[in-house]
Amino acid sequence: MKRFVIFVAVLLLPLLAAGCSPTSPGKIAFVSDFEEPGQIPFAYIVDPDGGNQIRLDQCHYFLQWSPDGTRIAFCGLEGEICIADADGTNLSKVKLSTMGYLLNGGPSWSPAGAKIAVVGAFPQSPNNYIAEVYTIEVETGETKKLTDTPDIYKYGPSWSPDGRQIAFAALKSGPPDYIYMMDADGSKQRLLTTVPQLGGPISWSPDGKKIMYVSRIGERGYGEIYLVDVEDGTSINLTNSPDIHDCDPAWSPDGRKIAFCSGKYGEEQVHVMDADGSHLIKLTDEELGCHHEPLLAPDGKRILFSAQSPSWSPDGKRILFSGSTFCRPGGSKWTGWSSIFIVDIDSHSVTDLIDAGPGDYWGPVWSPR
């Protein structure tokens, strides 16, 4: 037994000497206009305790960490993919074409981190775009078009965990929406399932056996969370709550749980459930945004807190999310400012990373390691 203890201690010495721990807390990326509220937002990186903040570049909503957590990719304001190291250095930009275009949905990294899948939507007329799936070589910036079906509008590509396939959403002239799959080189494209109306991005389960998506149901368009089997295309409804809006689902690192937002429109809260839809737990409360002062609408009614965009910590013990209509000092009396929070899954305790000052914060993502 003594030999075993000594052996383990020797293994841990390099980690302790370097000030590291076996489980890294990771980094957090987000978008904010706090430096110039109401103006063009920037992407930022920060430690989970709010320290070591780094500003990257102007960006849209979409931020995605590389699988090893060493790089961040996001959509720039001029139709380019921006890629930077986790310390903010080595920022590069890649455009798919000299033509103007939109990036429809966020970037998706290949598991090895060598490529990024995106959708470029190129204008054919003021109200008509052709959207195709591309890959970008991270080191060289070389681009490759994988699809060539102008009658199908693609968006939200998602790379499989084994790197062999890419799934993407699509529509034609209107509902329904479709989820397609193809090999990573663009070959063997096939329809996986048809959805009345998709309500957000699609994502692979960590084991690569299922794809998660949100379907909008009924006249009110409330979201329901579904899983579709990638082998036989059968779908199951995990939430089955027709009078509640379920949205923004995110897999836990081990694939055993799913975090998502659920509630009435504008009052969604962070919830966690098992991957089969069981053991539902509500983690946040509608009153969270009012611990500074009540936020009131012009008619005098209290505006309740709404949570969005949950993202798991690397160890699966905490969830990062943004919150709207938060009564942070410096905000408008009628609208407040949005903020970024971390909730502990076991204790349900919530930490506000911003706490004070102007500006909105949204789209937070926790690095995978």
Secondary structure, 3 states (H helix, E strand, C coil): CHHHHHHHHHHHHHHHHCCCCCCCCCCEEEEECCCCCCCCCEEEEECCCCCCCEEEEECCCCEEECCCCCEEEEECCCCEEEEEECCCCCCEEEECCCCCCEECCCCEECCCCCEEEEEEEEEEECCEEEEEEEEEECCCCCEEECCCCCCCEEEEEEECCCCCEEEEEEECCCCCEEEEEEECCCCCCEEEEEECCECCCCEECCCCCEEEEEEEECCCCEEEEEEEECCCCCEEECCCCCCCEEEEEEECCCCCEEEEEEECCCCCEEEEEECCCCCCEECCCCCHHHCCCCCECCCCCECCCEEEEEEECCCCCEEEEEEEEECCCCCCCCCCEEEEEEEECCCCCEEECCCCCCCCEEEEEECCC
